[in-house]
Amino acid sequence: MYFSTATILAATSIFLNLATAAPTLNNLTTRNDALALTPRDDCKVWAGVVETWHEDALSRRRLKYTCTKAGQEMGWGGLADQFLAEGVLLKCRAINNNIAAYYHKAYEAWVLDYNQVLGAAGDSASSCLVDRFKDKISRASGCQLE
């Protein structure tokens, strides 16, 4: 059985590409060590809906978010804007209606007020928004979810 020069060169090229792309044991160890040693701050973040009421045939919800890390909440006024700019409303099939983020003195925390449609569709959209917002504040703060 004979192979042409082109076939031999193609097979050799594929083999060399695979061999150079394969991670070595040293690379795997270094990568796993880096993942295992990723520092996490000793702090907790929490977010959840603390109030729900009806307004203009919509369900209005207040999402409170806090962090145990000292000074972390100082920049959280713009965090909700960043969150919304990531296209989360579309991803969660939520409506963009009367959204406001501000520091609530009575709760002594930042809150995000938003409207959703009444019923199961609004409940589903709200649940999606809350879950994604929890991930956002956890990543932004470097803290674990409570």
N, C-alpha and C positions, 0 to 999 in steps of 0.2 A: 504494500500500500504506500503510495507516494503522496506527499502534500506539496502544494506549490509554495514558492517563497513568500507570496503575499499572505497565505493562510498561516504559515509559521510566524511571520512578523506580527500579524494581527493577534495571534494567540499569545505570543511573548509580550506584546504591549499590554494586553488585558491582564496577564499575570503580574507584570511589574506594577501596574496601576493599583491592583488589589493589594499587593504586598506592601506598597508604600502608604496606602490609605489605612491599613489595618493598625489599630492602636497596639502599642507594646504594653507589656505588663507594667513597666515603669510609668507610662502615661496614665494607665487606668488607676494605679495606686495614687498618684498625685491628684488626679481629678476627684476620686472618691474621698480622699482626705480633705480636699478643699470644700467639697459639699458637706462633709460631716462637721467641719469646723466653722461653718458659716455663723458668724456671731448674731445672736438675737438679744435684743435688749430685754432686761428683766422688767417688763411692763405689760400691761393689758389694755386693749381697746374694747369698747362695747358700743353697739349701735342697735337700736330697736325702736319700733313704733310705740310711742307713749300716749298718743291721743288719736282718736278718730272721730270725726263729726261730718255732718252732711251740709253741703253748701252749693247752691245753684245746681241741684240735681246731680251733684258729684260727691264722691267720698273724699273728704279732706283728711290728710294724715300728717302727723308730726313725728318725724324721725329724730331722735336724740342720739348724739354721739359724743363719747368721752374717751379720755386716755389717762392712764395713771402716770405717764412719763411727764416729769416736770417741764413746763414750758412748751410742750408739744402742741397744745391747742392754739397757740398764738397765731399761727398762720392758717388756721382752718377755715377762715372766712372764704378764701378762694378755693378751698378743696372741693366744695360742691360744684363750683363752676367748672373746674377741671374734670370732675366726674361726668357732668352733663356734656361737656365738649367731646368726650370719648365716644359719643353716640349710644350711650346706654339706654336712652328712651326708646330708640328704634329697636335695639336688641331685645328689650323687655316688652315690646309692644305697648309701651306706656304713652300717655298723652302729655304734651308739653303745655301745661295750663297752670298759671299762677304759682310758679315755683319760687320759693324764697329761703335763703339760708341766712341765719343771724344768730347772735348770742342771746339766749333767753335767760333773763335774770332770775326768774322763778325756779328754773331747772338748774341754774348755774352751769350751763353747758351750751354747746352749739346745737342748733336744731335745723332741720330741713323740712319745710312745709311744702306739700305738693298735693295736687288733686288727681284723682283717678276716677274712671267710670264706676258706677255702682255695680255690684254683683261679682260673679265669679271671675270675669275678665279683669276687673279692677283689682281684685284680691290677688290674682296670679301676677299681674304686672307689678303690684306693690311688693309682693314677696320676692320677685326677681330683683327689683331695685334695691331692696334692703340687703339681700345676699351679696350683690355686686358692690354695694357701698361698703359693706363690712370688709370685703377683700381689699377695696381701695384704701380704706383708712389703716388697715393692717400693714399694707405695703408702704404707704406713705410715712408711717410712724416707725416701722421696724419692730412693732410690738405684736404679741400674739392676741388672737381673738379670745375674748372671755366667754 
